């Protein structure tokens, strides 16, 4: 019995150590911690998709700056390798065109309008010129399937960093794609990076059945459990607050900061800011 117990204990300890190695973040420096702590990021700006300031528009970002909020935004590549501010992979919801963003050039995208307003899809450089350091930024890097497009990730990171290196203002980055964070970890470790995550049950609602199933089940589980942290080694975790569980708690215990999304009421925001370092909000004034 004693050898069996010893073997079982050894296996258990090894499994725990392996789990901690896979999920382990990088403890952010004191300077980094102050960038995130207490921030309230306006999700895609202060927007109204039924009005004249749709999400991820320059008007929505101007409103966020005027109200003194930090800003969360999404960036992705065009067909001709330019960086634009746009959340969805498809243009259908915002522009009524059933094509992916990366199937059109910047000039073609600029001919479109957001929700029928006068607002156009902003180029990332336009956005940076508008904000001009007046608000802390949380930049989400949008790619294809996590872990699937090494060349595309490198192109997006290089193109965006060329603009950010000339930018005078505070920013941090985040992505669901651990390849983005791995790229920054290896090439620009001074940039604070965050691993986005959500519960396993959220992939179908977020991506559709076909989109979710394009990511193998084992990979979806690893993403939900933050087990690609061994590649990204994030400074912070950005997780859907309804799903934040053991993985998030372990990362926090190991020194990572935590932001949560998307908060939609003042009551939720006040409560979550007492538990986590930052919130991403929409639909109310925190």
Phi and psi restraints in degrees (value plus and minus 20) as a CYANA .aco file:
   2 UNK   PHI     -80.8   -40.8
   2 UNK   PSI     -65.5   -25.5
   3 UNK   PHI     -80.8   -40.8
   3 UNK   PSI     -57.0   -17.0
   4 UNK   PHI     -83.9   -43.9
   4 UNK   PSI     -64.4   -24.4
   5 UNK   PHI     -83.7   -43.7
   5 UNK   PSI     -61.9   -21.9
   6 UNK   PHI     -82.1   -42.1
   6 UNK   PSI     -64.4   -24.4
   7 UNK   PHI     -83.2   -43.2
   7 UNK   PSI     -63.7   -23.7
   8 UNK   PHI     -82.5   -42.5
   8 UNK   PSI     -62.4   -22.4
   9 UNK   PHI     -84.3   -44.3
   9 UNK   PSI     -61.1   -21.1
  10 UNK   PHI     -83.0   -43.0
  10 UNK   PSI     -64.8   -24.8
  11 UNK   PHI     -83.5   -43.5
  11 UNK   PSI     -61.3   -21.3
  12 UNK   PHI     -83.5   -43.5
  12 UNK   PSI     -64.1   -24.1
  13 UNK   PHI     -84.0   -44.0
  13 UNK   PSI     -62.1   -22.1
  14 UNK   PHI     -82.9   -42.9
  14 UNK   PSI     -59.8   -19.8
  15 UNK   PHI     -85.4   -45.4
  15 UNK   PSI     -61.2   -21.2
  16 UNK   PHI     -84.8   -44.8
  16 UNK   PSI     -63.7   -23.7
  17 UNK   PHI     -84.3   -44.3
  17 UNK   PSI     -59.2   -19.2
  18 UNK   PHI     -84.2   -44.2
  18 UNK   PSI     -62.3   -22.3
  19 UNK   PHI     -80.7   -40.7
  19 UNK   PSI     -64.9   -24.9
  20 UNK   PHI     -85.5   -45.5
  20 UNK   PSI     -54.1   -14.1
  21 UNK   PHI     -88.2   -48.2
  21 UNK   PSI     -63.5   -23.5
  22 UNK   PHI     -85.3   -45.3
  22 UNK   PSI     -60.2   -20.2
  23 UNK   PHI    -112.2   -72.2
  23 UNK   PSI     -30.2     9.8
  24 UNK   PHI     -81.2   -41.2
  24 UNK   PSI     107.1   147.1
  25 UNK   PHI    -107.4   -67.4
  25 UNK   PSI    -196.4  -156.4
  26 UNK   PHI    -124.8   -84.8
  26 UNK   PSI     110.0   150.0
  27 UNK   PHI     -89.0   -49.0
  27 UNK   PSI     100.9   140.9
  28 UNK   PHI     -88.8   -48.8
  28 UNK   PSI     130.5   170.5
  29 UNK   PHI     -87.0   -47.0
  29 UNK   PSI     147.0   187.0
  30 UNK   PHI     -79.9   -39.9
  30 UNK   PSI     -60.8   -20.8
  31 UNK   PHI     -83.1   -43.1
  31 UNK   PSI     -60.2   -20.2
  32 UNK   PHI     -85.4   -45.4
  32 UNK   PSI     -62.0   -22.0
  33 UNK   PHI     -79.8   -39.8
  33 UNK   PSI     -55.3   -15.3
  34 UNK   PHI     -91.1   -51.1
  34 UNK   PSI     -41.5    -1.5
  35 UNK   PHI     -87.1   -47.1
  35 UNK   PSI     -54.7   -14.7
  36 UNK   PHI    -119.0   -79.0
  36 UNK   PSI     -53.9   -13.9
  37 UNK   PHI     -79.4   -39.4
  37 UNK   PSI     105.2   145.2
  38 UNK   PHI      59.4    99.4
  38 UNK   PSI     -16.6    23.4
  39 UNK   PHI     -94.3   -54.3
  39 UNK   PSI     125.3   165.3
  40 UNK   PHI    -140.6  -100.6
  40 UNK   PSI      83.4   123.4
  41 UNK   PHI    -112.9   -72.9
  41 UNK   PSI     103.3   143.3
  42 UNK   PHI     -94.1   -54.1
  42 UNK   PSI      95.9   135.9
  43 UNK   PHI     -86.2   -46.2
  43 UNK   PSI      90.4   130.4
  44 UNK   PHI      40.8    80.8
  44 UNK   PSI       8.6    48.6
  45 UNK   PHI      65.9   105.9
  45 UNK   PSI    -197.4  -157.4
  46 UNK   PHI    -111.4   -71.4
  46 UNK   PSI      76.0   116.0
  47 UNK   PHI    -136.4   -96.4
  47 UNK   PSI     142.7   182.7
  48 UNK   PHI    -165.3  -125.3
  48 UNK   PSI      81.7   121.7
  49 UNK   PHI     -89.0   -49.0
  49 UNK   PSI     -33.3     6.7
  50 UNK   PHI    -114.5   -74.5
  50 UNK   PSI     -24.6    15.4
  51 UNK   PHI    -133.3   -93.3
  51 UNK   PSI    -166.4  -126.4
  52 UNK   PHI    -124.9   -84.9
  52 UNK   PSI      -9.3    30.7
  53 UNK   PHI    -148.8  -108.8
  53 UNK   PSI      53.0    93.0
  54 UNK   PHI     -89.4   -49.4
  54 UNK   PSI     146.5   186.5
  55 UNK   PHI     -77.0   -37.0
  55 UNK   PSI     125.1   165.1
  56 UNK   PHI      34.3    74.3
  56 UNK   PSI      12.8    52.8
  57 UNK   PHI    -126.0   -86.0
  57 UNK   PSI     139.4   179.4
  58 UNK   PHI     -82.1   -42.1
  58 UNK   PSI     -53.4   -13.4
  59 UNK   PHI     -86.9   -46.9
  59 UNK   PSI     -60.1   -20.1
  60 UNK   PHI     -86.4   -46.4
  60 UNK   PSI     -57.0   -17.0
  61 UNK   PHI     -91.8   -51.8
  61 UNK   PSI     -57.0   -17.0
  62 UNK   PHI     -81.0   -41.0
  62 UNK   PSI     -60.1   -20.1
  63 UNK   PHI     -83.9   -43.9
  63 UNK   PSI     -58.8   -18.8
  64 UNK   PHI     -84.5   -44.5
  64 UNK   PSI     -63.1   -23.1
  65 UNK   PHI     -82.1   -42.1
  65 UNK   PSI     -63.9   -23.9
  66 UNK   PHI     -82.1   -42.1
  66 UNK   PSI     -52.9   -12.9
  67 UNK   PHI    -106.5   -66.5
  67 UNK   PSI     -23.7    16.3
  68 UNK   PHI      60.2   100.2
  68 UNK   PSI       2.3    42.3
  69 UNK   PHI    -112.5   -72.5
  69 UNK   PSI     132.6   172.6
  70 UNK   PHI     -91.8   -51.8
  70 UNK   PSI     142.8   182.8
  71 UNK   PHI    -146.5  -106.5
  71 UNK   PSI     112.2   152.2
  72 UNK   PHI    -123.3   -83.3
  72 UNK   PSI     117.3   157.3
  73 UNK   PHI    -166.7  -126.7
  73 UNK   PSI     147.0   187.0
  74 UNK   PHI    -141.2  -101.2
  74 UNK   PSI     118.9   158.9
  75 UNK   PHI    -147.5  -107.5
  75 UNK   PSI     129.5   169.5
  76 UNK   PHI    -175.4  -135.4
  76 UNK   PSI     151.8   191.8
  77 UNK   PHI    -114.2   -74.2
  77 UNK   PSI     129.4   169.4
  78 UNK   PHI    -112.2   -72.2
  78 UNK   PSI     156.7   196.7
  79 UNK   PHI     -80.0   -40.0
  79 UNK   PSI     -55.9   -15.9
  80 UNK   PHI    -116.7   -76.7
  80 UNK   PSI       1.2    41.2
  81 UNK   PHI      58.6    98.6
  81 UNK   PSI      -2.9    37.1
  82 UNK   PHI    -111.4   -71.4
  82 UNK   PSI     137.0   177.0
  83 UNK   PHI    -122.0   -82.0
  83 UNK   PSI     104.4   144.4
  84 UNK   PHI    -141.8  -101.8
  84 UNK   PSI     141.5   181.5
  85 UNK   PHI    -118.2   -78.2
  85 UNK   PSI      88.6   128.6
  86 UNK   PHI    -184.5  -144.5
  86 UNK   PSI     115.7   155.7
  87 UNK   PHI    -103.1   -63.1
  87 UNK   PSI     -77.6   -37.6
  88 UNK   PHI     -92.0   -52.0
  88 UNK   PSI     133.0   173.0
  89 UNK   PHI     -93.1   -53.1
  89 UNK   PSI     -48.4    -8.4
  90 UNK   PHI    -125.1   -85.1
  90 UNK   PSI     132.6   172.6
  91 UNK   PHI    -107.1   -67.1
  91 UNK   PSI     -24.0    16.0
  92 UNK   PHI     -82.7   -42.7
  92 UNK   PSI     -69.1   -29.1
  93 UNK   PHI     -84.7   -44.7
  93 UNK   PSI     -63.3   -23.3
  94 UNK   PHI    -110.7   -70.7
  94 UNK   PSI     -51.5   -11.5
  95 UNK   PHI    -140.6  -100.6
  95 UNK   PSI     -24.9    15.1
  96 UNK   PHI      54.5    94.5
  96 UNK   PSI      -3.3    36.7
  97 UNK   PHI    -135.0   -95.0
  97 UNK   PSI     103.1   143.1
  98 UNK   PHI    -104.4   -64.4
  98 UNK   PSI      45.7    85.7
  99 UNK   PHI    -163.3  -123.3
  99 UNK   PSI     131.2   171.2
 100 UNK   PHI     -92.5   -52.5
 100 UNK   PSI     133.6   173.6
 101 UNK   PHI     -78.3   -38.3
 101 UNK   PSI     -61.3   -21.3
 102 UNK   PHI     -98.3   -58.3
 102 UNK   PSI     -12.2    27.8
 103 UNK   PHI    -113.2   -73.2
 103 UNK   PSI     -27.4    12.6
 104 UNK   PHI    -139.6   -99.6
 104 UNK   PSI     130.1   170.1
 105 UNK   PHI     -98.1   -58.1
 105 UNK   PSI     148.9   188.9
 106 UNK   PHI     -79.2   -39.2
 106 UNK   PSI     -63.5   -23.5
 107 UNK   PHI     -81.1   -41.1
 107 UNK   PSI     -60.4   -20.4
 108 UNK   PHI     -87.5   -47.5
 108 UNK   PSI     -59.0   -19.0
 109 UNK   PHI     -87.1   -47.1
 109 UNK   PSI     -55.5   -15.5
 110 UNK   PHI     -87.3   -47.3
 110 UNK   PSI     -37.2     2.8
 111 UNK   PHI     -99.5   -59.5
 111 UNK   PSI     -31.4     8.6
 112 UNK   PHI    -109.4   -69.4
 112 UNK   PSI     145.0   185.0
 113 UNK   PHI    -146.5  -106.5
 113 UNK   PSI     130.6   170.6
 114 UNK   PHI    -108.1   -68.1
 114 UNK   PSI      97.8   137.8
 115 UNK   PHI      31.8    71.8
 115 UNK   PSI      12.8    52.8
 116 UNK   PHI      54.6    94.6
 116 UNK   PSI     -10.2    29.8
 117 UNK   PHI    -107.7   -67.7
 117 UNK   PSI    -193.5  -153.5
 118 UNK   PHI    -103.7   -63.7
 118 UNK   PSI     -24.2    15.8
 119 UNK   PHI     -99.9   -59.9
 119 UNK   PSI     117.2   157.2
 120 UNK   PHI    -127.1   -87.1
 120 UNK   PSI     148.4   188.4
 121 UNK   PHI     -88.7   -48.7
 121 UNK   PSI     101.1   141.1
 122 UNK   PHI     -96.6   -56.6
 122 UNK   PSI     122.3   162.3
 123 UNK   PHI     -96.9   -56.9
 123 UNK   PSI     128.9   168.9
 124 UNK   PHI     -78.5   -38.5
 124 UNK   PSI     -60.0   -20.0
 125 UNK   PHI     -82.7   -42.7
 125 UNK   PSI     -56.8   -16.8
 126 UNK   PHI     -81.6   -41.6
 126 UNK   PSI     -64.7   -24.7
 127 UNK   PHI     -80.5   -40.5
 127 UNK   PSI     -67.1   -27.1
 128 UNK   PHI     -82.5   -42.5
 128 UNK   PSI     -58.9   -18.9
 129 UNK   PHI     -85.5   -45.5
 129 UNK   PSI     -55.5   -15.5
 130 UNK   PHI     -87.0   -47.0
 130 UNK   PSI     -68.6   -28.6
 131 UNK   PHI     -91.8   -51.8
 131 UNK   PSI     -64.2   -24.2
 132 UNK   PHI      31.6    71.6
 132 UNK   PSI      22.8    62.8
 133 UNK   PHI      58.5    98.5
 133 UNK   PSI     -13.3    26.7
 134 UNK   PHI    -104.8   -64.8
 134 UNK   PSI     -26.3    13.7
 135 UNK   PHI    -168.2  -128.2
 135 UNK   PSI     120.1   160.1
 136 UNK   PHI     -83.9   -43.9
 136 UNK   PSI     122.6   162.6
 137 UNK   PHI    -135.4   -95.4
 137 UNK   PSI     121.3   161.3
 138 UNK   PHI    -139.7   -99.7
 138 UNK   PSI      86.4   126.4
 139 UNK   PHI    -122.4   -82.4
 139 UNK   PSI      95.5   135.5
 140 UNK   PHI    -113.8   -73.8
 140 UNK   PSI     106.1   146.1
 141 UNK   PHI    -109.1   -69.1
 141 UNK   PSI      99.6   139.6
 142 UNK   PHI    -119.8   -79.8
 142 UNK   PSI     104.7   144.7
 143 UNK   PHI    -147.3  -107.3
 143 UNK   PSI    -184.9  -144.9
 144 UNK   PHI    -100.4   -60.4
 144 UNK   PSI    -157.0  -117.0
 145 UNK   PHI     -89.5   -49.5
 145 UNK   PSI     116.1   156.1
 146 UNK   PHI     -74.6   -34.6
 146 UNK   PSI     108.8   148.8
 147 UNK   PHI      61.5   101.5
 147 UNK   PSI     -11.9    28.1
 148 UNK   PHI    -125.6   -85.6
 148 UNK   PSI     -41.2    -1.2
 149 UNK   PHI    -151.0  -111.0
 149 UNK   PSI      60.9   100.9
 150 UNK   PHI     -81.9   -41.9
 150 UNK   PSI     -65.9   -25.9
 151 UNK   PHI     -86.1   -46.1
 151 UNK   PSI     -62.6   -22.6
 152 UNK   PHI     -84.7   -44.7
 152 UNK   PSI     -58.9   -18.9
 153 UNK   PHI     -82.4   -42.4
 153 UNK   PSI     -66.4   -26.4
 154 UNK   PHI     -81.4   -41.4
 154 UNK   PSI     -60.6   -20.6
 155 UNK   PHI     -83.6   -43.6
 155 UNK   PSI     -64.6   -24.6
 156 UNK   PHI     -84.3   -44.3
 156 UNK   PSI     -64.7   -24.7
 157 UNK   PHI     -83.5   -43.5
 157 UNK   PSI     -64.4   -24.4
 158 UNK   PHI     -85.6   -45.6
 158 UNK   PSI     -63.7   -23.7
 159 UNK   PHI     -86.1   -46.1
 159 UNK   PSI     -60.3   -20.3
 160 UNK   PHI     -91.5   -51.5
 160 UNK   PSI     -58.7   -18.7
 161 UNK   PHI     -87.7   -47.7
 161 UNK   PSI     -51.1   -11.1
 162 UNK   PHI     -79.6   -39.6
 162 UNK   PSI     -55.1   -15.1
 163 UNK   PHI     -99.1   -59.1
 163 UNK   PSI     -60.7   -20.7
 164 UNK   PHI     -88.2   -48.2
 164 UNK   PSI     -51.3   -11.3
 165 UNK   PHI     -86.2   -46.2
 165 UNK   PSI     -42.5    -2.5
 166 UNK   PHI    -116.1   -76.1
 166 UNK   PSI     -20.5    19.5
 167 UNK   PHI    -110.0   -70.0
 167 UNK   PSI     117.2   157.2
 168 UNK   PHI    -128.5   -88.5
 168 UNK   PSI      69.1   109.1
 169 UNK   PHI     155.6   195.6
 169 UNK   PSI     139.3   179.3
 170 UNK   PHI     -97.3   -57.3
 170 UNK   PSI     119.0   159.0
 171 UNK   PHI    -174.7  -134.7
 171 UNK   PSI     133.9   173.9
 172 UNK   PHI    -151.3  -111.3
 172 UNK   PSI     143.3   183.3
 173 UNK   PHI    -142.5  -102.5
 173 UNK   PSI     139.9   179.9
 174 UNK   PHI    -173.9  -133.9
 174 UNK   PSI     141.4   181.4
 175 UNK   PHI    -185.7  -145.7
 175 UNK   PSI     132.1   172.1
 176 UNK   PHI     -93.4   -53.4
 176 UNK   PSI     -44.3    -4.3
 177 UNK   PHI    -107.9   -67.9
 177 UNK   PSI      90.8   130.8
 178 UNK   PHI     -83.2   -43.2
 178 UNK   PSI     -40.5    -0.5
 179 UNK   PHI     -85.0   -45.0
 179 UNK   PSI     -53.9   -13.9
 180 UNK   PHI     -82.2   -42.2
 180 UNK   PSI     -68.2   -28.2
 181 UNK   PHI     -88.5   -48.5
 181 UNK   PSI     -56.2   -16.2
 182 UNK   PHI     -83.4   -43.4
 182 UNK   PSI     -59.3   -19.3
 183 UNK   PHI     -80.4   -40.4
 183 UNK   PSI     -67.9   -27.9
 184 UNK   PHI     -87.5   -47.5
 184 UNK   PSI     -57.4   -17.4
 185 UNK   PHI     -79.4   -39.4
 185 UNK   PSI     -59.5   -19.5
 186 UNK   PHI    -102.5   -62.5
 186 UNK   PSI     -52.1   -12.1
 187 UNK   PHI    -127.9   -87.9
 187 UNK   PSI     -50.7   -10.7
 188 UNK   PHI    -160.7  -120.7
 188 UNK   PSI      49.7    89.7
 189 UNK   PHI     -85.5   -45.5
 189 UNK   PSI     -32.4     7.6
 190 UNK   PHI     -96.8   -56.8
 190 UNK   PSI     -33.9     6.1
 191 UNK   PHI    -105.8   -65.8
 191 UNK   PSI     104.8   144.8
 192 UNK   PHI     -88.5   -48.5
 192 UNK   PSI     108.4   148.4
 193 UNK   PHI    -145.9  -105.9
 193 UNK   PSI     123.8   163.8
 194 UNK   PHI    -148.9  -108.9
 194 UNK   PSI     119.4   159.4
 195 UNK   PHI    -112.5   -72.5
 195 UNK   PSI      98.2   138.2
 196 UNK   PHI     -98.8   -58.8
 196 UNK   PSI     126.9   166.9
 197 UNK   PHI    -177.6  -137.6
 197 UNK   PSI     142.8   182.8
 198 UNK   PHI    -176.3  -136.3
 198 UNK   PSI     145.7   185.7
 199 UNK   PHI     -84.5   -44.5
 199 UNK   PSI     133.9   173.9
 200 UNK   PHI     -76.6   -36.6
 200 UNK   PSI     -56.0   -16.0
 201 UNK   PHI     -90.2   -50.2
 201 UNK   PSI     -29.7    10.3
 202 UNK   PHI    -107.4   -67.4
 202 UNK   PSI     -33.0     7.0
 203 UNK   PHI     -86.1   -46.1
 203 UNK   PSI     -62.1   -22.1
 204 UNK   PHI     -86.4   -46.4
 204 UNK   PSI     -68.5   -28.5
 205 UNK   PHI     -79.7   -39.7
 205 UNK   PSI     -55.5   -15.5
 206 UNK   PHI     -98.5   -58.5
 206 UNK   PSI     -58.9   -18.9
 207 UNK   PHI    -132.0   -92.0
 207 UNK   PSI     -28.0    12.0
 208 UNK   PHI      62.4   102.4
 208 UNK   PSI     140.3   180.3
 209 UNK   PHI     -80.7   -40.7
 209 UNK   PSI     -66.4   -26.4
 210 UNK   PHI     -85.7   -45.7
 210 UNK   PSI     -61.7   -21.7
 211 UNK   PHI     -84.8   -44.8
 211 UNK   PSI     -62.2   -22.2
 212 UNK   PHI     -86.0   -46.0
 212 UNK   PSI     -62.5   -22.5
 213 UNK   PHI     -93.4   -53.4
 213 UNK   PSI     -34.0     6.0
 214 UNK   PHI     -89.2   -49.2
 214 UNK   PSI     -40.4    -0.4
 215 UNK   PHI    -115.6   -75.6
 215 UNK   PSI      98.7   138.7
 216 UNK   PHI     -73.4   -33.4
 216 UNK   PSI     126.4   166.4
 217 UNK   PHI     -76.3   -36.3
 217 UNK   PSI     -61.3   -21.3
 218 UNK   PHI     -81.6   -41.6
 218 UNK   PSI     -55.5   -15.5
 219 UNK   PHI     -92.3   -52.3
 219 UNK   PSI     -58.7   -18.7
 220 UNK   PHI     -80.7   -40.7
 220 UNK   PSI     -60.1   -20.1
 221 UNK   PHI     -85.4   -45.4
 221 UNK   PSI     -63.3   -23.3
 222 UNK   PHI     -84.1   -44.1
 222 UNK   PSI     -59.0   -19.0
 223 UNK   PHI     -84.0   -44.0
 223 UNK   PSI     -63.7   -23.7
 224 UNK   PHI     -84.8   -44.8
 224 UNK   PSI     -57.0   -17.0
 225 UNK   PHI    -107.1   -67.1
 225 UNK   PSI     -16.8    23.2
 226 UNK   PHI      44.5    84.5
 226 UNK   PSI      10.3    50.3
 227 UNK   PHI    -105.1   -65.1
 227 UNK   PSI     -19.2    20.8
 228 UNK   PHI    -112.4   -72.4
 228 UNK   PSI     -11.7    28.3
 229 UNK   PHI     -80.8   -40.8
 229 UNK   PSI     -42.3    -2.3
 230 UNK   PHI     -87.5   -47.5
 230 UNK   PSI     -37.5     2.5
 231 UNK   PHI    -114.4   -74.4
 231 UNK   PSI     -62.9   -22.9
 232 UNK   PHI    -107.6   -67.6
 232 UNK   PSI     -50.5   -10.5
 233 UNK   PHI      21.5    61.5
 233 UNK   PSI      45.1    85.1
 234 UNK   PHI     -92.9   -52.9
 234 UNK   PSI     136.3   176.3
 235 UNK   PHI    -104.8   -64.8
 235 UNK   PSI     -47.1    -7.1
 236 UNK   PHI    -164.5  -124.5
 236 UNK   PSI     139.7   179.7
 237 UNK   PHI    -129.7   -89.7
 237 UNK   PSI     115.4   155.4
 238 UNK   PHI    -139.7   -99.7
 238 UNK   PSI      87.7   127.7
 239 UNK   PHI    -147.8  -107.8
 239 UNK   PSI     128.4   168.4
 240 UNK   PHI     -80.5   -40.5
 240 UNK   PSI     100.3   140.3
 241 UNK   PHI     -84.1   -44.1
 241 UNK   PSI     -49.2    -9.2
 242 UNK   PHI     -87.3   -47.3
 242 UNK   PSI     -40.5    -0.5
 243 UNK   PHI    -125.9   -85.9
 243 UNK   PSI     -26.8    13.2
 244 UNK   PHI     -80.1   -40.1
 244 UNK   PSI      98.5   138.5
 245 UNK   PHI    -156.2  -116.2
 245 UNK   PSI    -155.8  -115.8
 246 UNK   PHI     -81.8   -41.8
 246 UNK   PSI     -64.0   -24.0
 247 UNK   PHI     -79.1   -39.1
 247 UNK   PSI     -64.5   -24.5
 248 UNK   PHI     -84.9   -44.9
 248 UNK   PSI     -62.2   -22.2
 249 UNK   PHI     -82.7   -42.7
 249 UNK   PSI     -60.7   -20.7
 250 UNK   PHI     -85.1   -45.1
 250 UNK   PSI     -65.4   -25.4
 251 UNK   PHI     -79.0   -39.0
 251 UNK   PSI     -61.0   -21.0
 252 UNK   PHI     -85.7   -45.7
 252 UNK   PSI     -61.5   -21.5
 253 UNK   PHI     -83.5   -43.5
 253 UNK   PSI     -47.8    -7.8
 254 UNK   PHI    -107.3   -67.3
 254 UNK   PSI     -17.3    22.7
 255 UNK   PHI      93.9   133.9
 255 UNK   PSI     -26.0    14.0
 256 UNK   PHI     -93.7   -53.7
 256 UNK   PSI     130.9   170.9
 257 UNK   PHI    -105.9   -65.9
 257 UNK   PSI     145.0   185.0
 258 UNK   PHI    -155.9  -115.9
 258 UNK   PSI     107.6   147.6
 259 UNK   PHI    -132.3   -92.3
 259 UNK   PSI     134.6   174.6
 260 UNK   PHI    -149.8  -109.8
 260 UNK   PSI     135.0   175.0
 261 UNK   PHI    -165.1  -125.1
 261 UNK   PSI     146.1   186.1
 262 UNK   PHI    -117.5   -77.5
 262 UNK   PSI     103.9   143.9
 263 UNK   PHI    -106.9   -66.9
 263 UNK   PSI     110.9   150.9
 264 UNK   PHI    -142.7  -102.7
 264 UNK   PSI     -17.5    22.5
 265 UNK   PHI    -157.3  -117.3
 265 UNK   PSI     133.6   173.6
 266 UNK   PHI     -83.3   -43.3
 266 UNK   PSI     -56.2   -16.2
 267 UNK   PHI     -84.3   -44.3
 267 UNK   PSI     -65.8   -25.8
 268 UNK   PHI     -80.9   -40.9
 268 UNK   PSI     -64.3   -24.3
 269 UNK   PHI     -80.3   -40.3
 269 UNK   PSI     -65.7   -25.7
 270 UNK   PHI     -82.8   -42.8
 270 UNK   PSI     -61.1   -21.1
 271 UNK   PHI     -88.7   -48.7
 271 UNK   PSI     -64.5   -24.5
 272 UNK   PHI     -90.1   -50.1
 272 UNK   PSI     -50.6   -10.6
 273 UNK   PHI     -89.1   -49.1
 273 UNK   PSI     -38.5     1.5
 274 UNK   PHI    -101.8   -61.8
 274 UNK   PSI     -36.5     3.5
 275 UNK   PHI    -125.1   -85.1
 275 UNK   PSI     -50.3   -10.3
 276 UNK   PHI    -145.2  -105.2
 276 UNK   PSI     151.6   191.6
 277 UNK   PHI    -100.0   -60.0
 277 UNK   PSI     -52.0   -12.0
 278 UNK   PHI    -174.2  -134.2
 278 UNK   PSI     139.6   179.6
 279 UNK   PHI    -149.0  -109.0
 279 UNK   PSI     132.6   172.6
 280 UNK   PHI    -131.7   -91.7
 280 UNK   PSI     102.8   142.8
 281 UNK   PHI    -148.1  -108.1
 281 UNK   PSI     142.0   182.0
 282 UNK   PHI    -176.8  -136.8
 282 UNK   PSI     133.9   173.9
 283 UNK   PHI      65.3   105.3
 283 UNK   PSI     -18.0    22.0
 284 UNK   PHI    -176.0  -136.0
 284 UNK   PSI     150.6   190.6
 285 UNK   PHI    -126.1   -86.1
 285 UNK   PSI      90.4   130.4
